Amino acid sequence: MSDRPLTEREHEILSFLLTAPGIPDVDILRQQAAVATGVGCECGCATVGLNVDPSAAPQASPDIRRDLVETTTDDIARVHRAQPLRFFGDDGETVDPQRTPTARDLDGYIGLILWTTGDGWLDSIEMQLVGNFERPATFPPTEVFAAPAVSGEPRAWNPYTDDP
Ligand SMILES: [Zn+2]
């Protein structure tokens, strides 16, 4: 997978995540976001790696936690209305395009994590989910998610600043 410009939705999600209160060096991270390019996930889902040309934006503090910002939604019905999900059939493995989602199908969550590299650069937007549906190829729109928040402790291991 090679670098490509971020999609409009990716830009929206990135800007949205960077609205979380209390992000250190947020102005620098916004400058990085403005010039970031993306690398799509090999599985075809919406998770996207971020690359920032170090000559195009300043470096943030290496002390910024890696798992920087999170948001989630557990309103899968709302996600499905905003951007149709593909639910699995009764075998739980094969997408059934005709399926009318059951209450159980709509029981799940989708979370987003904005990661930094551990040495001051944006790293990726990771999508996590639990539910009876295929991993979406596009991030759901920002309005389905809760207000983003700086991640709580404990922080993820940082290969740059933590001992092995
Ligand atoms: Zn993926």
Residues whose N, C-alpha, C, O or C-beta is under 5 A from the ligand:
A	BS01	ZN	C41 C43 G44 C45 T47
